[in-house]
C-alpha cells in the first residue's frame, strides 16, 4: 500500500534534483458503471508504472491504496463482471 500523493516526473527531464521539470499527479478514475451518488459502492483506479492502484471511492483520500500488478488488476476486473 502507498499513499495517495504519487507524483510523476517526465522521463525527458534531467536526472538532477535541480533540473527544470514539471511533475504531474496521476488522477483517480471512477467506473462509468458506478452509481452517480457519493455513497455508491465503487473502486477508483489509476495507472502507475508496472500496474495499477485501487481505493474505495467513498473514503476518498482517507482510503487505503492498494498496488496491483497489471495481471492482478485485469483479474479483478474479470471477477467483477
Buried (B, 14 or more C-beta within 10 A) or exposed (E): EEEBEBEEEEEEEEEEEEEEEEEEEEEBEEBEEEEEEEEEEBBBBBEBEEEBBBBBBBEEEEBEBBBBEEEBBEEBEEEEE
